[in-house]
Amino acid sequence: MKSKQRRAETTAVRGGTDLHKKNGPLATPIYQTSTFEVTDNEEQLRVTPTDHHYTRYGNPTNTVAEKAIAELEGTDRALVFASGMNAITTSVLALLKGGDHIVAQRDIYGGAAKFFGQWLPKLGIETTFVDTTDYAQHERAVRPNTRLLYLESPTNPMLRIVDLRRAVAIAKQHNLITIIDSTFATPINCRPAEYGIDLVMHSGTKYFGGHSDLICGAMAGRSELIEKIHSTRTTLGGCLDPHAAWLLLRGIKTVAVRVQRQNENAMQVAHFLAQHPKVRHVYYPFLEGHPQRALAMEQMRGAGGIVSFEVEGSGEDARTLSEALHLFTLAPSLGGVDSLVCIPALTSHSMVPAEHREKMGITEQLIRLSVGIEHADDLVADLEQALAVVRSTGERVHVG
């Protein structure tokens, strides 16, 4: 069976490996080395562009991880990086120059928003932030010097869904490169390249790793763009350590089964919260009442493991609730087997100016849950006991 015919579950386990290789190790070895020996200088010249030269340029363990991610996303190639933010910064710096312009969604991860809004202007690259689902606003923001359309779907933490076809149509009309942060979706739930997205970014720290024990980024896409990014990664030095790449590969093998369980658990948690009198709003793409539910169900196989909600009352009530949880550990990050809880205004988006957060809809009462693979009934019971300590009586719950 050709790799393109395999289902995602099979690709996750076997992707990136040589299925015809015999009498070799089943698990990918860790090439824990900084450099590689050659027999003569002619060979040195030949191996320089390969993964047997110097680990900042490439490494055999990393190569297997990159091939696995490319197969999962259905792209030509992929690269791994020292972090998700390194994947974003390296790729943007590889593709743009001073004087260029970016159109970016307002709803993006706080670190990316800070990079676009505060760091790139120092290099003469300007960004216009637009409402995520207002595509006429996307069009109006495009300038003659616009080179990049930056997207995220589902968005962090409001779980808005981007219409990938409409975004790609705008980009093609204006000859823009498209990059999407697809961390929340994972290739198990959505493959943006199938809609024409040029580059797909993941914080591999999250669902790919799956066990909260590594920091990693990935960028998958067309060969000519990946080659430019690879050259810049080599210069800036944001390569992934081979041992972390091995951990990443271990995580990828189970990503399909983990994400399926997280989809199911998150849906049950969202249903519970949507019926609770002390919850003001629930944000989950497959929940009835979400404004982009039909689009989400068209583009995605599952809605993912993140549920955000606003508790009735104040920011202090949100803090009280988050600290009263037992199975949802109070910690930043997401995507692992353990359920986590955080308040985005204090963590993932704390570096975003308050007025920007307000436009995104991120309030002090907003709580983000990363739903793990524990039993859903136990997670619901944990939320129920924590909500009991919140003082406010609440009103009718709103979705989306």
C-alpha positions in Angstrom: 0.0 0.0 0.0 1.4 3.4 -1.0 1.9 5.9 1.8 -0.7 8.3 0.3 -3.3 5.6 0.5 -2.8 4.9 4.2 -5.2 6.3 6.8 -3.9 8.8 9.4 -3.8 6.2 12.1 -1.4 4.0 10.1 0.7 7.0 9.0 1.1 8.1 12.6 2.6 4.8 13.6 4.6 3.9 10.5 5.2 7.3 8.8 8.7 8.4 8.1 10.1 4.8 8.4 11.4 2.5 5.7 8.9 -0.3 5.6 11.2 -2.4 3.3 14.2 -2.4 5.6 15.0 -5.7 7.2 17.1 -6.8 10.2 17.2 -3.2 11.5 16.0 -1.6 14.7 12.2 -1.3 14.9 12.5 1.9 16.9 14.3 4.8 15.2 17.8 5.1 16.8 18.9 8.3 18.5 21.8 9.8 16.6 23.0 11.7 19.6 26.0 13.3 17.9 26.9 16.9 16.9 29.0 15.9 13.9 29.7 13.0 11.5 33.0 11.5 10.3 34.0 11.4 6.6 36.7 9.5 4.9 38.0 12.4 2.7 37.3 16.0 1.8 35.4 15.0 -1.4 32.9 13.1 0.8 32.8 16.1 3.1 31.6 18.2 0.3 29.0 15.6 -0.7 27.5 15.2 2.7 27.3 18.9 3.6 23.7 19.3 2.4 22.6 16.0 4.0 21.7 14.9 7.5 25.1 13.2 7.9 27.2 16.4 8.2 26.5 18.5 11.3 23.3 18.3 13.5 22.6 22.0 13.1 22.1 21.2 9.4 20.2 18.0 9.9 20.3 14.7 11.7 19.0 11.2 10.8 16.7 11.0 13.8 15.3 14.4 13.0 14.8 13.4 9.4 12.5 10.5 10.3 10.4 12.9 12.5 10.2 15.4 9.6 9.1 12.7 7.1 6.5 11.5 9.5 5.0 14.9 10.0 5.1 15.6 6.2 3.2 12.3 5.6 0.6 13.1 8.3 0.0 16.6 6.8 0.2 15.4 3.2 2.9 17.9 2.2 6.2 17.7 0.3 8.4 18.2 3.3 8.6 19.2 6.9 11.2 20.7 9.3 11.4 20.4 13.0 12.6 23.2 15.3 13.6 23.9 18.9 10.1 25.3 19.7 6.9 26.3 18.0 7.8 29.9 18.3 11.1 29.1 16.6 9.2 27.5 13.7 7.2 30.7 13.3 10.0 33.2 13.7 12.5 31.3 11.5 9.9 30.8 8.7 8.7 34.4 8.6 12.3 35.7 8.6 13.1 33.3 5.8 10.3 34.4 3.6 10.1 38.2 4.2 12.4 41.2 4.1 12.3 44.8 5.3 9.5 46.7 3.7 7.2 43.7 3.4 3.7 43.6 5.0 1.7 40.8 6.7 -2.0 40.4 7.2 -2.6 38.3 10.3 -5.7 37.2 12.2 -6.2 39.0 15.5 -7.0 35.6 17.1 -3.5 34.0 17.3 -1.3 32.7 20.1 0.1 35.5 22.3 3.7 34.8 21.5 3.0 35.1 17.7 1.1 38.3 18.3 4.0 39.8 20.2 6.4 38.8 17.4 4.3 40.3 14.7 3.3 43.4 16.6 6.5 44.3 18.6 9.5 42.5 17.0 9.0 42.6 13.3 8.5 46.4 13.1 12.1 46.7 14.3 13.1 44.9 11.0 10.8 47.1 8.9 8.1 44.5 8.5 4.6 45.7 9.4 1.5 43.6 10.3 -2.2 44.5 10.0 -4.3 42.5 12.4 -7.8 41.6 11.1 -10.9 40.0 12.6 -10.6 36.3 12.1 -13.9 35.6 10.3 -14.3 39.0 8.5 -12.9 38.1 5.1 -13.8 41.4 3.5 -11.5 43.0 6.2 -8.8 40.6 5.1 -9.2 41.8 1.5 -9.1 45.5 2.5 -6.0 45.0 4.6 -3.9 43.7 1.6 -1.4 46.2 0.2 0.9 46.1 -2.8 3.8 45.1 -0.4 1.8 42.4 1.4 3.5 39.0 1.2 2.0 36.8 3.9 -1.4 35.8 5.2 -1.0 34.3 8.7 -3.8 32.2 10.1 -4.7 30.0 13.1 -7.6 27.5 13.3 -9.1 26.6 15.7 -7.9 29.8 17.4 -6.3 30.0 20.8 -8.2 30.3 23.1 -11.6 31.4 21.6 -11.8 28.4 19.2 -12.9 30.3 16.2 -12.7 28.5 12.9 -11.1 29.8 9.7 -12.8 29.2 6.4 -9.7 27.7 4.7 -11.2 27.9 1.2 -12.0 31.6 1.5 -8.6 32.4 3.0 -6.8 30.5 0.3 -8.8 32.3 -2.4 -7.8 35.7 -1.0 -4.2 34.6 -0.9 -4.1 33.3 -4.4 -5.8 36.4 -5.7 -3.1 38.6 -4.2 -0.2 36.2 -4.6 0.4 35.8 -0.9 2.0 32.9 1.0 -0.3 31.3 3.6 0.9 30.0 6.9 -1.5 28.4 9.4 -0.9 27.5 13.0 -2.8 24.1 13.1 -1.7 23.1 16.5 -5.2 22.8 18.0 -6.5 20.9 15.0 -3.7 18.3 14.5 -3.5 16.5 11.2 -5.8 13.9 12.7 -8.7 16.4 12.7 -7.7 18.6 9.7 -5.1 18.8 7.0 -4.9 22.4 5.8 -2.7 21.6 2.8 -5.6 19.8 1.2 -7.3 23.2 1.0 -4.3 24.9 -0.6 -2.5 26.3 2.5 1.2 26.7 1.7 2.7 26.1 5.2 1.3 24.3 8.2 2.9 25.1 11.6 2.6 23.0 14.8 3.8 23.4 18.3 5.0 19.8 18.5 5.2 20.4 22.2 1.5 19.8 22.3 -0.4 17.0 20.6 2.5 15.5 18.6 4.6 15.1 21.7 1.6 14.3 23.8 3.3 13.8 27.2 4.4 17.3 28.3 8.0 16.3 28.2 9.5 18.1 25.2 9.6 21.5 23.5 9.4 21.3 19.7 8.1 23.1 16.6 7.3 21.9 13.1 6.6 23.5 9.7 5.3 21.4 6.8 4.7 22.6 3.3 5.9 23.0 -0.3 9.5 22.0 -1.1 10.6 25.4 -2.4 9.4 27.2 0.7 10.7 24.6 3.1 14.1 24.8 1.4 14.3 28.6 2.1 13.3 28.0 5.7 15.9 25.2 6.1 18.6 27.6 4.9 17.5 30.2 7.5 17.1 27.6 10.3 20.7 26.5 9.6 21.9 30.1 10.0 19.8 31.0 13.0 20.5 27.7 14.7 17.0 26.7 15.9 17.5 23.0 15.3 15.9 20.3 17.4 18.0 18.1 19.6 18.1 14.4 18.4 16.8 13.1 21.7 13.9 15.4 21.6 13.2 14.3 18.0 13.1 10.7 19.3 10.6 11.7 22.0 8.6 13.4 19.3 8.5 10.3 17.1 7.4 8.2 20.1 4.6 10.7 20.7 3.5 10.8 17.0 3.0 7.0 17.0 0.0 7.4 19.4 -1.3 10.8 18.3 -4.3 9.4 16.4 -5.6 7.4 19.3 -4.9 10.1 21.8 -6.7 12.8 19.7 -9.7 10.6 19.1 -10.1 10.1 22.9 -9.5 13.8 23.5 -12.2 14.7 20.9 -14.7 12.5 22.7 -13.8 13.7 26.2 -13.8 17.4 25.2 -17.2 17.0 23.6 -18.6 15.5 26.9 -17.0 18.3 29.0 -18.4 21.0 26.7 -21.9 19.5 26.9 -21.7 19.5 30.7 -20.5 23.1 30.9 -23.1 24.3 28.4 -25.8 23.2 30.9 -24.3 24.6 34.0 -25.9 27.7 35.6 -22.6 29.2 36.8 -21.1 29.2 33.2 -21.7 32.3 31.1 -20.2 31.2 27.7 -18.8 27.9 26.3 -16.5 27.8 23.3 -16.2 24.5 21.5 -16.5 24.2 17.6 -18.8 21.1 17.5 -21.2 22.3 20.2 -24.6 23.3 19.0 -24.9 27.1 18.9 -21.2 27.7 18.0 -21.4 30.3 15.1 -19.1 28.2 12.9 -20.3 24.7 13.8 -21.3 23.8 10.2 -17.9 25.0 8.9 -16.0 23.2 11.6 -17.8 19.9 10.9 -17.2 20.3 7.2 -13.4 20.9 7.6 -12.6 18.8 10.7 -13.0 15.2 11.7 -13.1 16.2 15.3 -13.2 19.5 17.2 -10.1 18.8 19.3 -9.2 18.6 23.0 -9.5 22.3 24.0 -12.7 23.7 25.7 -12.8 27.4 26.8 -15.5 28.9 28.9 -16.4 32.0 30.9 -17.5 31.5 34.5 -20.2 33.8 35.8 -18.8 36.4 38.2 -15.3 38.0 38.3 -11.8 37.2 37.4 -11.4 36.2 41.0 -14.1 33.6 40.6 -12.2 32.2 37.6 -9.1 32.0 39.6 -10.9 30.3 42.5 -12.4 27.7 40.1 -9.1 26.9 38.4 -7.4 26.4 41.8 -10.3 24.2 43.1 -9.8 21.6 40.3 -7.9 18.4 41.1 -7.7 16.4 37.8 -7.2 19.5 35.7 -3.7 20.5 36.7 -3.1 24.3 36.9 -0.4 24.7 34.3 0.2 26.4 30.9 0.5 24.4 27.6 -1.9 21.8 26.3 -2.3 18.7 24.2 -0.9 16.1 26.6 -2.4 13.0 28.1 -3.0 14.9 31.4 -5.8 17.4 31.6 -4.7 21.0 32.3 -6.4 24.3 33.1 -5.2 27.9 32.7 -6.5 31.4 32.5 -5.3 32.8 29.1 -5.2 36.4 30.4 -2.6 35.3 32.9 -0.6 32.8 30.7 -0.8 32.3 26.9 -2.0 35.9 26.2 -0.5 37.7 29.2 2.0 39.4 26.8 -0.7 40.7 24.6 -1.8 44.3 25.3 -5.2 44.5 27.2 -6.9 46.4 24.3 -5.8 43.6 21.9 -7.1 40.9 24.3 -10.4 42.8 24.6 -10.8 42.7 20.8 -10.1 39.0 20.8 -12.8 38.4 23.5 -10.3 37.2 26.1 -11.7 38.3 29.5 -10.5 37.8 33.1 -13.3 35.2 33.5 -12.2 33.1 30.6 -10.8 29.6 31.5 -9.1 27.3 29.0 -9.2 23.5 29.5 -6.9 21.1 27.8 -8.8 17.9 28.0 -6.6 14.8 28.4 -7.3 11.1 28.1 -8.6 10.4 31.6 -12.2 9.1 31.9 -14.6 11.8 30.9 -17.0 11.1 33.8 -14.2 11.8 36.2 -13.3 15.1 34.5 -16.9 16.2 34.6 -17.1 15.3 38.3 -14.0 17.4 38.9 -15.5 20.4 37.1 -18.8 20.0 39.0 -17.1 20.1 42.4 -15.0 23.1 41.4 -18.0 25.0 40.1 -19.7 24.4 43.4 -17.2 26.8 45.1 -18.0 29.7 42.7 -20.2 32.2 44.5 -22.3 33.5 41.5 -25.6 31.9 40.7 -25.3 32.5 36.9 -27.7 32.9 34.1 -28.4 31.2 30.7 -25.3 29.7 29.1 -24.2 31.0 25.7 -22.2 29.0 23.2 -19.6 30.4 20.8 
